[in-house]
Amino acid sequence: MGSCKVQNDKQTKSVLVHGPIIVGAGPSGLAVSACLSQQGLPSLILERSDCLASLWKHRTYDRLKLHLPKQFCELPLFGFPGNFPKYPTKRQFIAYIESYASHFKIQPKFKQAVQTALFDHASGFWRVQTQDSEYISKWLVVATGENAEPVFPDVVGLDKFNGHVLHTSKYKSGSEFKNQKVLVIGCGNSGMEVSLDLCRHNAIPHMVARNSVHVLPREIFGFSTFGIAMALLRWFPLRPKTGPIELKNITGKTPVLDVGALSQIKSGKIKVVGGVKEITKNGARFTDGQEKEIDAIILATGYKSNVPTWLKECDFFTKDGMPKTPFPNGWKGENGLYTVGFTRRGLQGTALDADKIAQDISEQWRKIKDLNNNNNNNYTSNSPSYPT
């Protein structure tokens, strides 16, 4: 999807994009493209990998399911199939994403890793440089999201450990850890689920929990805990300042929705340990003085934004790659800059921002189109003026 003009020179290929450039072909980028399509506007998605939703395809474990019921995870204008379960599996969610792109005829340019994106004040256009092309547009949508890169913690002695060390982005199944003592560093949803998966494959997980953790049952009497919380907020808008929903909104830390790990902790099959003081060649020393032999280490330490590495001369984002302006006003910057997937509210937040972005760009598009028609310029009546 998208209308482009290509200009070649000896240095690089220049592509003039008639519509927004969207960086990232995950759910957020696809949602914006679909909403723009609904407004009759083209767009061009640039994606560094070779597929849609690469985080879901390549960086998630096999047993993963949506943590929330599917009605809270739908993208705009196109719902989940009716025969999908309440909590779709990883494969089902990927199938939904592929159907979504097909339905709206979205065709990203794959293997286009954005190296720099810079607003050219002289021309009034964004210049987005990949490894082999420069893309130029009046609008830039940052859709790489909160989870672009894995976070690797600074743990003393980790580089000296003799066993296997991997981040959850590389973890697929506990089958390869059978009968092994595995230290899981991190006790969020990923840490809990990986520990449970290890347990079910007869490994012996030791999960690190340095601080208190908000743990909620995924369902109460067959109803989604999240759904109940959202319904209560509509009726009772006051909420505790340190409750799990407020914690997510302020810090981005998602409350843990238990899918079976708690019972394994209570039975002793998942062992909970305190903070790690240092990793040794064959195990770990903990802050409470204990020392344990360990066969493998899994880092369930989450992900981070990578925006600061490629978006240049822009103070809209913090050094951590999150919009400085909090939700619900963090979707729009200056000079045609937009962001989606940074709300800390999951796919619901993505859907809200995608619709706002499409409507805002559509209004600008119509104004430019009217101005072009009034000036009787040489460009087509349904496209804004672009530089040569």
FENCORWO-V846323 format. One record per residue. PHI is phi as a letter, one per 20 degrees, with the letter a starting at -180 (999 if undefined). OMEGA is omega in radians with two decimals (none if undefined). BURIAL is # if it has 24 or more other ideal C-beta (glycine too) atoms within 12 Angstrom, else .. Layout:
# FENCORWO-V846323
phi:omega:burial
PHI:OMEGA:BURIAL
PHI:OMEGA:BURIAL
This chain:
# FENCORWO-V846323
phi:omega:burial
999:3.11:#
p:3.12:#
d:-3.02:#
c:2.91:#
d:-3.10:.
d:3.04:.
c:-3.13:.
d:2.94:.
c:-3.04:.
f:-3.05:.
e:-3.04:.
b:3.11:.
e:3.11:.
d:-3.13:#
c:3.10:#
e:-3.01:#
e:3.10:#
e:-3.05:#
p:-3.10:#
f:2.89:#
e:3.11:#
d:-3.14:#
e:3.12:#
o:-3.13:#
d:2.99:#
e:-3.14:#
g:-3.09:#
f:3.13:#
f:3.13:#
f:-3.14:#
f:3.12:#
f:3.14:#
g:3.13:#
f:3.13:#
f:3.06:#
f:3.11:#
g:3.12:#
f:3.10:#
e:3.14:#
n:-3.08:.
d:3.07:#
e:3.03:#
b:3.10:#
c:3.11:#
e:3.03:#
d:-3.08:#
c:-3.07:#
f:-3.11:#
e:-3.10:#
d:-3.05:.
b:3.02:.
f:3.02:#
l:-3.04:#
f:3.09:#
g:-3.14:#
f:-3.07:#
f:-2.94:#
d:-3.00:.
c:3.13:#
c:-3.10:#
e:-2.96:#
f:-3.02:.
e:-3.04:#
f:2.96:#
c:3.03:#
g:3.14:#
f:-3.11:#
d:3.07:#
g:-2.99:#
g:-3.12:#
f:3.09:.
e:-3.04:#
c:-3.13:#
f:3.02:#
e:-3.06:#
f:2.90:#
m:-3.05:.
b:-3.05:#
e:3.06:.
f:3.03:#
g:-3.09:.
f:-3.10:.
e:3.08:.
f:3.11:.
f:-3.13:.
g:-3.14:#
d:-3.10:#
g:3.08:#
f:3.07:.
g:-3.10:#
f:3.12:.
f:3.12:#
f:3.09:#
f:3.10:#
f:3.09:.
f:3.12:#
f:-3.14:#
f:3.08:#
f:3.13:.
f:3.14:#
f:3.14:#
f:-3.12:.
f:-3.11:.
e:3.09:#
l:-3.14:.
e:-3.11:#
c:3.14:.
f:2.95:#
e:-3.10:#
e:-3.13:.
l:3.05:.
d:-3.12:#
e:-3.13:#
f:3.13:#
e:3.08:#
b:2.98:#
c:-3.01:#
b:3.08:#
e:3.14:#
e:-3.08:.
f:-3.13:.
f:-3.10:.
e:-3.09:.
n:-3.11:.
c:3.02:#
e:3.08:#
d:-3.06:#
d:-3.05:#
d:2.98:#
d:-3.07:#
f:-3.09:.
c:-3.08:.
b:2.97:#
d:3.14:#
d:-3.03:#
c:3.14:#
b:3.06:#
f:-3.05:#
c:3.08:#
c:3.10:#
d:3.11:#
e:-3.07:#
c:3.13:#
e:2.96:#
m:-3.06:#
f:-2.96:#
c:-3.05:#
f:-3.06:#
c:3.07:#
f:3.09:#
e:3.09:#
d:-3.07:.
f:3.08:.
e:-3.11:.
d:-3.11:#
g:3.05:.
n:-3.08:.
g:-3.11:#
f:-3.11:.
e:-3.07:.
f:-3.08:#
e:-3.08:.
e:-3.09:#
e:3.09:.
c:3.07:#
b:3.05:#
e:3.13:#
f:3.08:#
f:3.11:#
d:-3.11:.
f:3.11:#
d:-3.07:.
b:3.10:.
f:-3.08:#
f:-3.12:.
e:-3.11:.
d:-3.10:#
g:3.12:.
m:3.12:.
e:2.99:#
e:-3.02:#
d:3.07:#
e:3.11:#
d:-3.12:#
e:-3.07:#
p:-3.07:#
c:3.01:#
e:-3.14:#
g:3.14:#
f:3.14:#
f:3.12:#
f:-3.08:#
f:3.09:#
f:3.10:#
f:3.11:#
f:3.13:#
f:3.09:#
f:-3.14:#
g:-3.11:#
f:3.06:#
d:3.05:#
m:2.93:.
e:-3.12:#
c:-3.07:#
f:2.99:#
d:-3.03:#
e:-3.13:#
e:3.08:#
c:-3.10:#
f:-3.07:.
c:3.08:.
f:-3.07:.
c:3.02:#
f:3.11:#
d:3.12:#
c:2.98:#
f:-3.14:#
f:3.13:#
c:3.03:.
c:-3.10:.
l:3.08:.
n:3.14:.
d:3.14:.
g:3.09:#
g:3.14:#
f:3.13:#
f:3.10:#
f:-3.14:#
f:-3.13:#
f:3.11:.
f:3.12:.
f:-3.14:.
f:3.10:.
f:-3.11:.
e:-3.11:.
c:-3.02:.
f:3.10:.
f:-3.12:.
b:-3.13:.
f:-3.07:.
f:-3.11:.
d:3.11:.
f:-3.06:.
f:3.14:#
f:3.10:#
f:3.09:.
g:3.11:#
f:-3.10:#
f:-3.04:#
e:-3.01:.
d:-3.06:.
n:-3.14:#
e:-3.10:#
f:3.03:#
f:-3.10:#
f:3.06:#
d:-3.01:#
f:3.09:#
d:3.09:#
p:-3.08:#
f:-3.08:#
g:3.14:#
f:3.11:.
f:3.05:#
f:-3.13:#
f:-3.14:.
e:3.14:.
n:3.14:.
f:2.94:#
d:-3.09:#
e:-3.14:#
e:3.14:#
c:-3.13:#
e:-3.09:.
f:3.13:#
e:3.06:#
e:3.07:.
a:3.05:.
e:3.08:#
d:-3.13:#
f:-3.04:.
c:-3.11:.
r:-3.06:#
b:2.97:#
d:-3.05:#
d:-3.06:#
f:3.11:.
e:3.10:.
n:3.13:.
f:3.04:.
c:-3.09:.
c:2.99:#
f:-3.07:.
c:3.11:#
e:-3.09:#
b:3.13:#
c:3.07:#
d:-3.12:#
e:3.08:#
e:-2.96:#
d:2.96:#
n:-3.03:#
c:3.11:#
b:3.05:#
f:3.07:#
d:-3.05:#
g:-3.10:#
f:-3.12:#
f:-3.08:.
c:3.11:#
e:-2.96:#
d:3.05:.
l:-3.12:.
c:-3.12:#
d:-3.14:.
f:-3.10:#
d:3.02:#
f:3.11:.
f:3.09:.
e:3.07:.
n:3.09:#
d:3.10:#
g:3.12:#
f:3.13:.
e:-3.07:.
f:3.03:.
g:0.19:#
e:-3.03:.
d:-3.09:.
e:-3.05:#
e:-3.04:#
c:3.05:#
d:3.14:#
d:3.01:.
l:3.09:#
n:3.11:#
e:3.12:#
c:3.09:#
c:3.09:#
b:-3.13:#
n:-3.12:#
c:-3.02:#
e:-3.00:#
m:3.11:#
c:3.03:#
m:-3.05:#
f:3.04:#
f:3.10:#
f:3.10:#
g:-3.11:#
f:3.14:#
f:-3.09:#
f:3.13:#
f:3.13:#
f:3.12:#
f:-3.12:#
f:-3.12:#
f:3.14:#
f:-3.12:#
f:3.13:#
f:3.13:#
f:3.10:#
f:3.11:.
f:-3.13:#
g:-3.12:#
f:3.13:.
f:3.13:.
f:3.12:#
f:3.12:#
f:3.13:.
f:3.12:.
f:-3.14:.
f:-3.14:.
f:-3.12:.
e:-3.13:.
l:-3.13:.
f:-3.03:.
e:-3.13:.
e:-3.13:.
f:-3.00:.
f:-3.10:.
d:-3.14:.
c:3.07:#
f:3.09:#
f:3.14:#
c:-3.11:#
f:3.07:.
d:none:.
